[in-house]
Amino acid sequence: MSAAAPNALARALRGFFAEFLPGARGVSPHTVRSYRDALVLFLRFLAADRGRPVVALDLGDIEPDRVLAFLDHLEKVRGNGTATRNVRLAAVHAFARYVAMCEPEHLATSQRVLAVPFKRAPVRAVDYLEGDEFQAMLGATDRTTPEGRRDYTLLLTLFNTGARVQELLDLRPIDLQLERPLQVRLVGKGRKERHCPLWPTTAAALRALVAETGLEAGATGRLFRNRRAEPLTRFGVRYLLRTYAQKAQASVPSLARKRVHPHTLRHTAAVHLLQSGVDLVSISHWLGHASIETTNRYAAVDLATKRAAVAKAGPLGDPAPELASWRSDASILAWLEAL
């Protein structure tokens, strides 16, 4: 008995993942995997909801009310937050747009699926570390061991570059220029490349790590690896950061109140650059932001600058010395009155 021919859903899924995303859209493998995971969850939900196996589903089963039910399932059953819910919906939307393009008979349903809205989420305060907090985490690494030296270099590189965690994990020796001018090549969202300058301390730590791992300067293997010589994962980096934050709490108790994750060091790098007088446009390019509006939020979270502004302004009813002297300068007042 021959196998049944692929139905419209199977053909659309194959075209979407094998051709459209990597070819026409040119998205990164990380984005492909994210879309894959979302659609696998959606198809499993649909199969359970319809009471038949996944292979028996077709495009007609993907309806707006089922998409809404799936999103509700993510939040209430799987315990996902609003951000994860919206990421899953973005994948469903992307597939619906592809179906509308390639399967015109399903255009009306695809448009209704695309009308399912993203859920608004409360905007969380940006987490970042103060200078003493980051230094305490660096000091918590045991640089007498290979893992400790790797982790010290990882922390330094995250802070120096403000890289996203996947950008860091994708780093290879060939991406490093450890002779002047010191810099690193990062590949970000949408496969956009940018070059980030390195501080001499960071370059020295990276140079030592490359030598210790036995990789050639032009090697294309991943630089940050675990004990089994396998590439570190995002979950591994998150675990390491939590571990060092907990260790550093003994010397800097304020770390106990911070959520320390890979993006925390990205935020820390941005705030550090801002406090050092770097303009927002340069910070935007440094971090690889698509829009400077994304970078603008760091101007609102820079507590050091806010404290300086409060100190400079003084309390209400207590004029600054220069303002008080201006008000009492009779010659200036007489000149103004004569205008």
N, C-alpha and C positions, 0 to 999 in steps of 0.2 A: 504494500500500500504506500503510495507516495504521500509526502507531507503536504499539508494544505498550503496554498499560496499565501504569501504575506498580505494582510489586509491593509487598509488605508493608514491605520494608526502605526502599524509596524513599518510601513514604507516611510511615513513622515518622521518617525523617530530615527530611523537609519540615516535619512537624508539630513536631518537636523544636526545629529552628532558627528556623522562621518564626513559631511561635506560643508554644510552651511556654517557652523560655528568655527571650525578651524580654517576653512577656505575663504568664504565670502566675508565673514566677520573678523577673522584673524585673532580670535580671543585666545587667552593663555590657557594652558592645560589645567591650571588651577580653577579657572572659570568653568571650563568644560566639566570638571569633576563636581563642582558645586551645582551646576544645572542637572547633572546626572543624578546626584543624590536626591535633589528636590523632586524630580520626576519619578524616580523609583518609589519614593514615599507616596507620591500622589497616586501612582498606578496601583500600588498595594492597597491604599485606602479605597480606591474605586472598586477594585476586585472584591474586597470584603463587603463594601456597600452594595454592590450589585449581586453578590452571591455567586460569582463565577470566577474562574481563574483569569490571571492577567492576560494570557494568550487569547482569551475569548473577547477581550475588550476591543472597541473600535472608536473612531473619532466621535461618533454620535454619543458616546458615553461621557464625553468631556463637556459638561454644561455648567453655566454660571452658578446654579444652586449647589452643584456638587463641589465646585471650587470653594465656595463659601463654607460648606460643611467640612471640607478638608482643612481649611485655615482654622476653623473652630476646633477641630480635632487636634491640631498642632498645639494650640494654646491650652486646652482643657485636659487632654489625655496625655500628650507628650511633655507638657510643661514648658513649651517653648515661649520665649519672650516675644515682644512686638518686633524687635529687629530681626530675629530669625524668621518669624512669620512673613515679614516683608521680603526677605531674601528668597524664600520659597515661592512667594507669589511672583517675584520678578522672573524666576525661571519659567513658571507657567505662562506668564505674559509673553516671554520671548518665544516659547514654543507656539503659542496661539498666533503670534504675528507670522511665524514661518508657515503655519497651516493655512492662514488666510492668503498667503502668497502662492502656495503650491497646490492647494485644494480649494478652488473657488466655490465649490458647492457648499463648503462649510464656512464661508465668509461671514454670514450673519451670526452664527454661533460664536465664531472667533472674536468678532467685534464685541459681543456681549461679555465674553470672558475678559477681554481687555478692559472693559468698563468696571470690573471688580476693583475697588479702590484699595490703595495701601492704607494701613492703619497708622494714625498719628501716634507717635510715642513721646513721652516726656523727655525733654532734653536734659541729659545728665551733665553735671559739672565735669569739666575736663580734668582728669587726674594727671598730675605731674609731680616730680620730686624736686625738693629743694636741694641745693648743692651739698649740704652735709649729709642728707639722706642717701644721695647717690654715692658719695664717697664712702659711706659706711657699707653699702652693698659691695662696692669694689673691694673694700678691706675684708669682707667676709669670705672672699674666695681664697682657697688654699693653693697658693702658687708654687708649692713644693711638689704638687702632683700634676700629671698631665691633664686630668679633668679640670682641676682648678685653674691652670693656665689657659685652657680652652675657654672656660667660663669668664675669666677676666677679660680675655680678648673679645668675647661675644658681647659683654656688657659695654666695653669701650666702643666697639664698632657701632652698636645700636645707638649709643648716645652721640657719637661723633657724626654719624650720617643721618640720624632720624629715619632710618630705613624701616619699612614695613617688615614684619617678621618673615614673610615669604621671600621678600627681596634679600634679606640676610641669609636665609637658608639656601637660596639659589646661588650664593657667591661661590666662585671658583678661583683658583690661583690666577687663571688667565685674565680675570676681571680686575686684578690688582696692579697698580703701578706703584711700586715701593721704592723707586728712585725719584728724585725731584724732577718735575712737580709731583708730589704725593697725591694720589687720587684713587678712587674706586669707581667702577662702572656698575650701576644698578639697573635692573630691568623691572619696571613697575607695571601698574595696571595698563591693560591694552598693549603690552609689550613695548611701552615707551621707555627709551633709555635715557639716563642722565648720568653725569659724572659729578661726584662729590669729593671735595678736597679732604685730605686726611691730615690730622695733627701728627707730628713726629712720634708722639707716644703711641698713638694707635697704629701707625705704620710699623713701628718697631715690634709691637705685640703681634701684628699680623705676619710680619717677616719670620718671627720666631715660631709661630704656629705652623706656617707652611713648611719650614725646615723640620719641625718635630713630627709632622704627619708623613714626611717622606715624599711629598708631592713635588713634582717639578714646577718651576715658575709658570710655565705655560700650560699646566694640566687643566683638564676640563671636568675633573671630578669635584664633587661638593667639598667645600673646605671644612665646614663644621660637622663633625661626626661624633657618634657615641662610642662606647667602649668596644663594641663589636665592629667598628669601622664602617657602620651604616650611617647615612645622613640623619642628622637630627630632625625631629618633626616639630611642628608648631606647638603640639601639646608638651613635648619635651622642653622647649624653651619656656613655655608658661610655667611648668613645674620648677624649672631652675630659678626663675625670677622670684616665684613665691618663696622658695627655699631660702634664697639669699636675703630676701626682705625680712623673713622671720629671724634669721640669724643676726641681722643688723639691728633689730629692735632693741637688743641689749644695750647698745651704745647710743642709739637714736630712737627713743620711744615713740616719736611722732609717726614712725613707719607703721605702727600698729593700726593707725587710722586710715591708711592709704590702701587703695586697690592697686596692686602692682601686677601689671601684665605687660606683654610686649609693646602694646600701643602707649603705655605709660611713658616708656623711654622715648618714644617718638614725640610725644607731647613735651617731655622734659627738654629735648633738644630744641624744639621750637621756641619754648619760653626762654631758654638760655640764650639763644641767638637774639631774641627780641630785647632781652635785658642788656645784651652786649652792644646794642645800638644798630643791629642789622635791620634794614628796611624790610617791610612785609613782602614786597615783590621778590627780593632775593631769597627770603625764607620760603616763599611759595615754590620757587624753582628748586631750592635745596631739597624740599620734601617731596617734590614731584606732584604737587597739587594741580588738578586740571583748571581750577579757578581760584583767584586770589580771595574770593569770598570765603572759601574754606579756611584760609590762613587767617582771616580777620578775627576769628573767634579767639585766637591767642592773645590779641590785644585786650580782650575783655577778662582774661583769667590771670594776667600777670599781676600777682598780689604785691610783689616788691615795688613795682611802679605805682600801684595804687597807694601803698603805704607812703611812698615818697611824696605823692601828690597831696595826701592828707596832711603830712607834716608841713609841707610848703604852704598849704592853704590856711592852716590853723583853725581854731574853733570859731564859730559864729560870734561876732561882736568883739573879736580880738584882732584888730587890723594888723597886717604885716608891718614891720618897722619901716620899710621903704615907703609904704602907703601913708603911714602916720606922719612921717617927716614931710611928705609932699603936701599933706593937708595943712601943715603948720608953716609952710614956707610962704611968707607974705609976698615976696617978690614974684613968685610964680602965680599966686592968686591974683595979684594986682595986674599982671600981664594978661591973664585970661579975661579978667573983667573989662580990660581996655579993648578987647577985640571987637 
